[in-house]
Amino acid sequence: MRIEKDQFKTLGVLVAMGCVFVFALWMPHHKRMEALRDRVVTAQRQMGVDRQSTAALVGLAQEVLDLKQQLGESSRFVPEGDDLADLLKQLSNDLESHNVFDREMQTRSAVNYANFSLIPVTLRFRGSFPAVYDFLDKIESMRRVVRVDRVQAEGRPGKGDGLVDAQIELSAFFSSVEGG
């Protein structure tokens, strides 16, 4: 059985067509299918994560409702606007009622956030330790939202008067501050 020259040419053309088919059509399609399979697997994993996130959101929604209810039941409030004068007057009256000396109050610029503002206030005074403690308790029981950021109380060695030098840094919250 002898293979003629035309048969070699036909065989060469068939092999060339097979190579063109494999490299031009089948291989790119196969690579694209593999990439799509990888995307499907990745999307399925992300869906699992998203399902967990959705379940967490339901829990967070319930937590928000609980916090809103607690806020409604609370006797504390965040004042509307900048009523710093009322706060300073109340703090001054409380300091005076606790018989402390060398009272000094200092406010700093308001710090504005998206839904609220706060005004830092520093109080310095001298008094007995029970007076300092009672004053702190008075601050913590205020109706308005005030956060005590720092308390420093130092004895006065060598003085023998039983007094402490106190410095209290606190933040007074407001729902908005006009004029920043």
C-alpha positions as CSV (number, residue, x, y, z in Angstrom):
1,M,0.0,0.0,0.0
2,R,1.5,3.0,-1.2
3,I,0.7,6.6,-0.1
4,E,0.7,9.1,-2.8
5,K,1.7,12.7,-2.7
6,D,-1.9,14.0,-2.8
7,Q,-2.8,11.8,0.2
8,F,0.1,13.4,2.2
9,K,-1.2,16.8,1.2
10,T,-4.7,15.9,2.3
11,L,-3.4,14.4,5.5
12,G,-1.4,17.6,6.1
13,V,-4.4,19.7,5.5
14,L,-6.5,17.6,7.9
15,V,-3.8,17.8,10.6
16,A,-3.5,21.6,10.0
17,M,-7.3,21.9,10.3
18,G,-7.3,19.8,13.5
19,C,-4.6,22.1,14.9
20,V,-6.5,25.2,13.9
21,F,-9.6,23.8,15.5
22,V,-7.8,22.9,18.8
23,F,-5.8,26.1,19.1
24,A,-8.3,28.6,17.6
25,L,-11.6,27.2,18.8
26,W,-11.5,24.5,21.4
27,M,-8.7,25.7,23.7
28,P,-9.9,29.3,24.2
29,H,-13.4,28.0,24.8
30,H,-12.0,25.4,27.3
31,K,-10.0,28.2,29.1
32,R,-13.1,30.4,29.2
33,M,-15.2,27.5,30.7
34,E,-12.6,26.9,33.4
35,A,-12.6,30.6,34.2
36,L,-16.4,30.6,34.4
37,R,-16.3,27.5,36.7
38,D,-13.9,29.3,39.0
39,R,-16.2,32.4,39.1
40,V,-19.2,30.1,39.9
41,V,-17.2,28.6,42.8
42,T,-16.1,32.0,44.1
43,A,-19.7,33.3,43.8
44,Q,-21.0,30.3,45.7
45,R,-18.5,31.0,48.5
46,Q,-19.5,34.7,48.6
47,M,-23.2,33.7,48.7
48,G,-22.4,31.6,51.8
49,V,-20.7,34.6,53.4
50,D,-23.5,36.9,52.4
51,R,-26.1,34.5,53.9
52,Q,-24.2,34.7,57.2
53,S,-24.1,38.5,56.9
54,T,-27.8,38.7,56.3
55,A,-28.4,36.6,59.4
56,A,-26.2,39.0,61.3
57,L,-28.1,42.0,60.0
58,V,-31.3,40.6,61.3
59,G,-29.6,40.3,64.7
60,L,-28.3,43.9,64.5
61,A,-31.7,45.2,63.5
62,Q,-33.1,43.7,66.7
63,E,-30.3,45.1,68.7
64,V,-31.0,48.6,67.3
65,L,-34.6,48.2,68.3
66,D,-33.6,47.2,71.8
67,L,-31.2,50.1,72.1
68,K,-33.9,52.5,70.9
69,Q,-36.3,51.2,73.5
70,Q,-33.6,51.6,76.2
71,L,-33.0,55.1,75.0
72,G,-36.6,55.9,75.3
73,E,-36.8,54.6,78.8
74,S,-33.6,56.4,79.9
75,S,-33.8,59.6,81.9
76,R,-30.6,60.9,80.3
77,F,-30.7,63.0,77.2
78,V,-28.5,64.6,74.6
79,P,-29.4,68.3,74.5
80,E,-30.4,70.0,71.2
81,G,-27.9,72.7,70.3
82,D,-25.1,74.4,72.2
83,D,-26.3,74.9,75.8
84,L,-22.8,75.0,77.3
85,A,-23.8,77.8,79.6
86,D,-26.3,75.6,81.4
87,L,-23.8,72.8,81.8
88,L,-21.1,75.1,83.2
89,K,-23.6,76.7,85.5
90,Q,-24.6,73.3,86.8
91,L,-21.0,72.2,87.3
92,S,-20.1,75.4,89.0
93,N,-23.1,75.1,91.4
94,D,-22.2,71.5,92.1
95,L,-18.6,72.4,92.9
96,E,-19.7,75.2,95.2
97,S,-22.1,72.8,97.0
98,H,-19.2,70.4,97.7
99,N,-17.1,73.1,99.4
100,V,-14.1,72.8,97.1
101,F,-11.5,75.5,96.6
102,D,-9.5,77.1,93.8
103,R,-12.1,76.1,91.2
104,E,-11.2,76.5,87.6
105,M,-13.1,75.5,84.5
106,Q,-11.7,75.4,81.0
107,T,-13.5,74.5,77.7
108,R,-12.0,73.7,74.4
109,S,-13.4,73.9,70.9
110,A,-16.3,71.7,70.0
111,V,-15.5,68.5,68.1
112,N,-18.1,67.8,65.5
113,Y,-19.1,64.3,64.3
114,A,-21.7,63.2,61.8
115,N,-24.7,63.0,64.2
116,F,-23.4,64.8,67.3
117,S,-20.9,67.1,68.8
118,L,-18.9,67.1,72.0
119,I,-17.3,69.9,74.0
120,P,-14.3,69.0,76.1
121,V,-14.4,70.5,79.6
122,T,-11.5,70.5,82.1
123,L,-12.2,71.1,85.8
124,R,-9.4,71.8,88.4
125,F,-10.1,72.2,92.1
126,R,-8.9,71.4,95.6
127,G,-11.0,69.6,98.2
128,S,-11.3,66.6,100.4
129,F,-11.3,63.2,98.8
130,P,-14.9,62.5,99.8
131,A,-15.9,65.8,98.2
132,V,-14.1,64.9,95.0
133,Y,-15.8,61.5,95.0
134,D,-19.2,62.9,95.6
135,F,-18.7,65.5,92.8
136,L,-17.7,62.7,90.4
137,D,-20.8,60.8,91.5
138,K,-22.9,63.9,90.8
139,I,-21.4,64.2,87.3
140,E,-22.2,60.5,86.6
141,S,-25.8,60.9,87.7
142,M,-26.5,64.0,85.5
143,R,-29.5,63.8,83.3
144,R,-27.6,65.0,80.3
145,V,-25.0,62.7,78.6
146,V,-21.6,63.6,79.9
147,R,-18.6,61.2,79.7
148,V,-15.8,61.4,82.3
149,D,-12.6,61.0,80.2
150,R,-9.9,61.4,82.8
151,V,-9.6,61.8,86.6
152,Q,-6.4,62.8,88.3
153,A,-6.3,63.3,92.1
154,E,-3.1,64.0,93.9
155,G,-2.5,64.3,97.6
156,R,-0.6,67.3,99.0
157,P,2.4,65.8,100.8
158,G,3.7,67.9,103.6
159,K,0.7,70.1,103.8
160,G,-1.2,68.0,106.3
161,D,-4.6,69.5,105.4
162,G,-6.1,66.3,104.0
163,L,-6.9,67.9,100.7
164,V,-6.4,66.7,97.2
165,D,-5.7,68.6,94.0
166,A,-8.2,67.2,91.4
167,Q,-8.4,67.5,87.7
168,I,-11.4,66.1,85.8
169,E,-11.6,66.0,82.0
170,L,-15.1,65.3,80.6
171,S,-16.9,65.5,77.4
172,A,-20.4,67.1,77.1
173,F,-22.5,65.8,74.2
174,F,-24.8,67.8,72.0
175,S,-27.0,66.8,69.1
176,S,-25.6,69.7,67.1
177,V,-23.4,72.7,67.7
178,E,-24.1,75.9,65.6
179,G,-21.1,77.9,64.5
180,G,-18.7,75.0,65.3
